Amino acid sequence: MDQPSIDEKRALIDRVAASVHFGRSARLRDFLLYVGNQSLKEGCPEIHEQEIGAKVFGRSSSYDRSQDNIVRVNATELRKRIEQYFATEGTQETLVLEIPRGGYKPVFRRRTVTSGEQAHTPVRPEAVRAGDAAVVDVARGRRGMRRGSMVLGAVCVVLAVACATLWRQNRTMWRAMNPWEEKPAVSALWKDFVEPSQQTDIVLADASLSISEELTRHPISLPSYINRNYMNGMESLPFSKDRRDDLSDIYGHNLVAFGDFRAAQQIVALSPVGSSLRLTLSRFFQAESVKHDNLILIGGKKANPWIYLFDDQMNFSLDFDDDRGLGYIANRHPRLGEAASYTPSQYPNGFVGFSVVAYLPNPSRNGNVIILTGTDSDATSAAAEFLTSEEQLNKFQDSLHVQKFPYFEVLLKSSRLSGTSFNSEILAYRTYPGLH
């Protein structure tokens, strides 16, 4: 088989990059064009992840790939879109390109003729004449006619079954490629939030931090948390050595509340966005990522100090009452019919909690931020359920009378009965269309 020329390869790369599959993602198109054109250079070695991160995604030449996997995440999406091109627009392409897993250098190969394509081979005239003669012979007697009718009926049944099977397969394939076809409200929010060419970080709250703050009655600021100064300040606390040792042990564990983990799990389960998400704990999150990544911050400010970066933009804030030892939602600018604060309550067979969902721009205005916080971790989980529920998002979207979600805040009341899940209702909300 002849080897494709450089011009053939370059033309194919340009056709794939210009297809509808890359129309809404300039970064993935740049990714394809970069690795494609690099592969055409004579004697091109393997193309490395660090090189792509710097040339395509604007990272520094020495960035830490173990902390920033943006190239690997986008490579997965890139391979999928290339496959979709050759399965749709590119079905007639005689030359195919692939990016094998484990590397980033495209390879080219001639497309082989499949058995399905061979099935379209023209019928020989001799076979047609023989078939005509057979039909004439069958038509000479009633018995032959009945037999022909039976054969024709059987063929029709087989064709009907085949058509039904193909329809089901096509429907299954369509749903696989369009998993949000029946969830327009969920799609409207998350397709705007998650850009495949941009890293999205889910940052879980550091429960060991909030436990320590409650024991010491000493709040920890974001700068102190980032610089790890709070670890050094333990020696100055008015506690016994044993108590300080206990605090050190707590700091040394990476604790996550189950409700916070469940909130992250619900978001990761959104199949079209799951592959582009990176899960991390707040103590391991890097300040540099705030500038260029999408963020999903889970938990309260005490356990996830990164929320302090956005606290002054929010109307509904999770605060903590040290005297009573519980969290509550502060409504900084109450409107008519709204309370100034919302405190969780317990009754014989259940519990009422409150949570906040905030959808805001990141500090650089080149990405988005979602904040999920609640008066307890189960209320936080209910906030995540709101963001992944077609029914709840659809009601909210209808109340806004919009097709595209603006930036917003939502205050939720969540009721939990013994042995049952949460039922959530919207108590208040704010929208910020001017931030877009």
N, C-alpha and C positions, 0 to 999 in steps of 0.2 A: 504494500500500500504506500502511495507517495506521501512524502512529508509535506505538511502545509508550509507555505512561504510566510515570511515576516509580514508581508502586506495582507495576506489572508487573515492572519492572527489579529493584526491591528484592526482590520475592518470588523472582525467579529467582536472584539472588545468594545468597539465604539457602538455597535448595534445593541449589544446587551446593556451597556450603560445608558443608552438613549431610550430603552424600553420603559413601559409604564411601571414596571416593578421597581424602578429606581427614580421615578418622577418626583416623589415626595421626600426623598432622602438624599440630599446633596452630599452628606458625609459618607454614606455607603457608596455612592457613585464615585466620589474621590478615592475611596479605599480601593474599589475595583480598578479604576484607571491607573492608580499608582502601582499596584502590584502587577497589573497587566503590562504596562509599559516597561517596568523594570525587568520583567521576564523576557522581553524581546531584545534586551541588550546582549550582545555576544558574550558568551562565557559567564552569564549571570549565575551567581551561586544562589543558595537559599536566601530568601528575604526574611529578615529577622523581626520579631515582635517589637523590640526596642526602636528599631528604625521606623516602623509604621506608626508607632505611638508618637514619635517626634514629628515626622513628615506629614502625617494625615490628621492626627488628633491634637496637635499643638502642645504635646507634653515636652518637658525638658529632655535633653538627650540622655540624662542620667536618672530619669524617674524610676521609682521602685515598682517593678512589675508585680511583685507579690502583694502590694497594697492597692494597685490600680490595674484591673484586668479589662480595661475598655477595649483593647484590641481583640482579645479572645471572645468577648461578648459579641462584638460587632462582626467578627469572622463567622460566627455561627449564623447570624442573620444574613450575612452576605452569601454564604453557601446555599442557604434556603432560597434566596431570591434568584440566584443563578439557576438552580434546579427548576424553579417555577417558570423562568423564561423559556427554557428548553422544553418544558411540558406544555406550554401555551403558544406564545408568539413565535418561539423558535423551533417549532416542530419540523419545519422544512430545512433547517440548517444541516448542512452536510458535515460541518466542522463543529466540534463541541469543546468547550473549555470547562475545567473543573479546578477547584482548589482543594487538594487532598487534605484530610484531617491530619494534624500533626505538623503542618507547614503552611506557608502563605504564598508559595510560588505557583501560579496557575500552570496547568498542563493542558495540552491540546491533543485531540485525537479525532480521527475520522469517524463519523457515525456509521455503525454497521447496520445492514439491512435486517430488520426483524422478520420473524415468521409472519406477523400480521401484514407487513408490507409485501411479502412474497405471495400472500393470498390474493393480491390484486393482479397477478400475472394474467395476461389476455388468454382466453381460451382458444385452442387451436381450431381452425376451420373444420378439420376432420372430425373433432369431437362434437362440434355443433351439428354436422350433417348426420352423425351417428345418433345423436339425441333426437333430431327431427324424425328419423326413421323409426326410433323406438316409440315416439308419441303416436305416429301413424299406426303402428302395429297395435298399440294398446287400444286405440280408438275403434278397432274393428269388432269388438265384442262387448257385451254388457258386463261380463265378468271383469274384463280389463278396465272398463270405465270405473267400476266400483273400486277396484284396487287402486286406480289412480287417484280417486277421490279420498280414499283412506290415507294414502301417502301424502296428498296435499294437506289434508287436515292435520296429520301428524307434524308436518313441516310448520304449519301455522302455529300449532301449540308450542313447538320448540322455539320458534321465533318470538312468540309472546313472552315465554318464560325468560328468554335471553334479554329481551327489551326491558322487562321488569327488573331483572338482575342488574343490567347496566344502569338503569335509572337509580336504583338504590345505591349502587357503587358511586355514581356521579354525585348523588345527594350527600353521601357520606364524605366524599372528597371535598365537596363544596363547604360542608360544615367544618371540616378539618382546616380548610384554608380561610374560612370566615367564621370563626367560633363565636363571634359576637353578633351574628346576623339577627338573632332573636333577643338581643340585649342592647337595643340602641342607646339607652341612657348610660349604661355602663361603658359602652364604646365611646360615647360622646365625651365622657370625662377622661378615661384612661388613654385614649389615642392622642388626646391633646397633651396629657401629662407626660407620657413616656415617648421620647424620641429614640428610635432604635440606635442611632449613631451616638447617643449620649449616655454616659454612665448614670445609673440610678441606684442610690444607696439606701437601703433600709437600715436605720440606726436604732438598735434596741436600747432600752434604758438599762442603766447600770444599777441593779437593785442593791448591791453591796454598798454603793455610795449613799443611797437614801437611808438605809438602815444605820449607817454610821452617823449621818447627820442627825437622825432622831435620837441616837444614844448620846451624842455630844451636845445637842442643841446648838450646833455651830454650822451655819450655812456655808456652802462652798461655792465660790464664784466660778464663772467659766474660765477666766484667765488662770486662776489657781488650779483648776481641773486640767486644763491643757498642759500647763507646765509641771504638773504633778507636785506642786508646792504643798498641797494639803497633806501629803504623806510626810513631809518634813516637819509640819507643824504639830504633830502628835506629841512631841516631847514637851511642848510648852503647855499642854492641857493639864488642868488640875485633877488628874486621875492617878490612881495607883498604878504601879508597874504592871500588875496583872490585867487591869482594865485596858491599859494601853496595848498590851500584848494581844488581848482579845480583839481590839479594834484593828490591829495590824493583820490578824488572821482574817477578819471580815474583808478588809481591803484586798487581801491576796486572793480572794475567790471571785470568779466571774459569775455573779448570780443574775438570773433573769426571771421575772415574774411569769407564771404560766399564762396569765391573760394577755400579757404583752407578746409572748411567743405565739399565742393563738392568733393575735391580730396580724402579726407578720405572716403567719401560715395562710391566712385567708387571702392576703394580697398576692403572695407567691403562687397561689393556686389559680390565679387569673392567667390561663395558658398563653395568650398572646404576649403578655409582658413578663412572664416568669423568667424567661431565659435572659432578660436584660437586667435583672435585679442582682445586687450584691448585698448580702446580709452581713452586718458587722455590729459590734458592741460599741457603745458611745465612747468608752475609754480608748478604743483602738482607732477611732475615726480621726482623720487628718484634717486640720483646718484648711489646708489648700483645696480640698475637695469641695468645700462650701462654695467656692468661686465658680466652679464650672460644672458641677454635677446636679442632677435632680436629687432631691432628698425626701425621704419618708421618715420622719422623726416620731418615735413611739415612746409614750410615757410622759411623766411630769417633769418639771424643771429640776426638781430635787435629784431625780435619778438620771435625767438626760439634760445636762446643762446647756447643750447646743440650742435648746429651745429659747434660751435667753436672747439669742440673736434676733428673734422675731417677736419677742414678748411685747415690745412697745408698739408693734403694728396691730396687735390683736385686741379686740373688744372683750372677748370672753377669755379669762385667764384662770388656770388652775393654781390656787394658792393654798397655803397650809396653815391651819390653826394649831399652834404649838400647845396651847392650854388644853384643848380638847383632843389633841392628837389625831386630827382627821383633815382630809383635803376637802375643799369646796370650790365652786366656780364663782369667780367675781365677775359681775356685769358692770363694766366700767362706765358705760353711758346707757343706762336703762331707758327704754322707750315706754310709751303708755302701755300698761298692762304687764310689764316685765318687772321681775324682782331685781334688787341690787346684788343679791347673792343666792346661790343654790347649794344647799347642804344635803348630803345623803342621809337617808333615814332607814331605820329597820323596824319592821312590824312582825307579829307572831309567825306568819307563814312566808315571809319574803323580805325583799330589800329593794330600795329605790336608790339608784345612783345617777350621776350626771357625767356627760362627756362632751368634748369639743372636737370638731373636725375643722381644721383650717387649711385652705388651699391658697397659697401665696406665691409670689415670685421669689427666687433666690436673691441674695444681696447684689449680685452682678447683673441681674435682670436677663440672664441668658439661660435660665433654667427655672424649674418649678419646685415648690416645697409643699408637702402635705404633713400636717401635724395631727397626730391622734393622741389625745390625752384624756384621762378620766379620773374620777374621784377614787377609783380602785382599778385594779388590772382587768376585772371583768367588764367594767364600764368602758375601758379602753378597747377591749375586744368587740364590744357592741358598736363602737365608733367605726372600727374596720368593717364590721358587717354592713353598716350603712353604706360605706363606699363601694361595696362589692355586691349590693342587692339591687337588682333591676327594679323591683317594686318600689323600694324606698327612694332610689335616685330618680325614678320616673316621676313620682309624686312631687319631689323637690323641683325637678326641671319644669314640670307643668306649672307650679306655683310661680316660677320665675318668668315664664312665657318666653323661653329662649331655646335655641337649638344648640348653641355653644355655651358651655358653662363659663361664667366669669369667675374671677377669684372670689372666694367667699369664706365665711365662718358659719358653722351650724352648732347650736347648743341642743344636745339630746338628753331626754329623760329616759332612763332604762329601768324597767321593772323586771325583777327576777322572782319567780315563785320557787318554792322548794321542788327540786327535781326537774325544773323546766328551764328553757333557754330564755334569753332576754327578748322583751318586746320594747322597741324604741319608738319614741315620737319626738318630733321637732318642736321645741319650745320657742326658739327664736333663731334668727339668722341675720347676717349682714352680707352684702355683696359689694365688691370693689371693682367694677368694670374699668375704672380709670387706670388701674395698675397694669393693664395689658398693653 
